[in-house]
Amino acid sequence: MGSTQSALNFGAGPAKLPREVLEDVQKEFLSYQDTGMSLIEMSHRSKEYTKINADVQTAVRELLQVPDNYKILLMQGGGCGAFAAVAMNLINRTGAADYAVTGTWSAKAAKEAAKYGEVNLVFPKADKPGSIPDRSTWKMNPQASYVYYCDNETVDGVEFSYIPETNGVPLVSDMSSSIMSKKIDVSKFGVIFAGAQKNIGPSGVVVVIIREDLLGNPMKCCPSVFDFTHIAKENSVHNTPATFSVYVTEKVLQWIKRNGGLDEMAKQSQEKSGLLYGAMVASGGFYSCPIDEDCRSRMNVPFRVGGGDEKLEELFLQEAEKLRMHQLKGHRSVGGIRASLYNAVTLADVRLLVQFMEEFQKRHAKQ
Ligand SMILES: *Cc1c(COP(=O)(O)O)cnc(C)c1O
């Protein structure tokens, strides 16, 4: 029998979800609202799923205060599917798009978009990873169909602290790992998308928020399942959606609402990440973060141990595992340690991590 006690999960995605939500799902798993059927056995055209589909859209609209002239879509294909979908739906206007590449995911998005049109990188690939070149230095193409950036680079730990100005060109943002962690002014965006499995649900569903005037111009090659205009028209039930993922996501959004909404999520993510970055400063260099201070992520905190001593980092991970602190390994492309601090991760979880870091340093730092 496995333990039912929850571990300390610092995973980057799929990631920790609120225990309360999982228990709720468990409770109604065999019989959804006394129907005698599981939700995952029900038609996506049933009245039960129709309500979930409506409720999840309402919750996104309320939490992010999405204006009336935006549609909310629930799609599949993951964040990577959205990289292609964004290009196929938007690049047609002028055939070109601007991309700000600040890390792994925006680099992939730019590469994907280049299959469909001309991609201009607004600054050269950062010679120093872990920084965002000042907005005044970006070389924008005034003819771009849209300007694309990733609000929070999950792998690299780089987060924008502002919304880039685009002089009227529609702005597209990948918010997969930062959505619902802070308030945002949706009216500044053309499109926002987020794969749910980082901060708001299980894998399988992507939330897309799109300004209505950007609909209606997909490329001919765009598959119907990726066609924002078509999905909007079909109210996100063009074909079978990931019903279970949407259902759990709806529950997570209600949990956020019950727990103080985005003001509270923002406050807590400041506290949690502040505690961890503060601990690094206090360690006198034993723990170090390679990211510029003005763009350090509140959601994914990468750090090195002993100046990047891989043996010591391996030991750090092993000892952490023994304390049931899981999924702390940095992404395979960057190495080191990464602690992801999504909404469901508590301040108490982070305190335990920091305590472990202090003890580990005492035992292993070279005197
Ligand atoms: C995880 C992630 C993706 C990729 O999502 P998939 O669902 O695995 O395709 C894209 N962008 C960001 C910011 C991510 O964190």
PDBQT file of the ligand as one rigid body, heavy atoms in Angstrom, charges set to zero:
ROOT
HETATM    1  C1  LIG A 401       5.328  23.312 -20.252  1.00  0.00    +0.000 C 
HETATM    2  C2  LIG A 401       5.310  24.528 -21.079  1.00  0.00    +0.000 A 
HETATM    3  C3  LIG A 401       5.017  24.477 -22.456  1.00  0.00    +0.000 A 
HETATM    4  C4  LIG A 401       4.788  23.175 -23.190  1.00  0.00    +0.000 C 
HETATM    5  O1  LIG A 401       3.617  22.582 -22.787  1.00  0.00    +0.000 OA
HETATM    6  P1  LIG A 401       3.194  21.144 -23.355  1.00  0.00    +0.000 P 
HETATM    7  O2  LIG A 401       1.788  21.044 -22.836  1.00  0.00    +0.000 OA
HETATM    8  O3  LIG A 401       4.116  20.130 -22.773  1.00  0.00    +0.000 OA
HETATM    9  O4  LIG A 401       3.244  21.181 -24.824  1.00  0.00    +0.000 OA
HETATM   10  C5  LIG A 401       4.971  25.656 -23.146  1.00  0.00    +0.000 A 
HETATM   11  N1  LIG A 401       5.211  26.835 -22.543  1.00  0.00    +0.000 NA
HETATM   12  C6  LIG A 401       5.504  26.919 -21.229  1.00  0.00    +0.000 A 
HETATM   13  C7  LIG A 401       5.774  28.252 -20.614  1.00  0.00    +0.000 C 
HETATM   14  C8  LIG A 401       5.562  25.767 -20.457  1.00  0.00    +0.000 A 
HETATM   15  O5  LIG A 401       5.855  25.855 -19.153  1.00  0.00    +0.000 OA
ENDROOT
TORSDOF 0
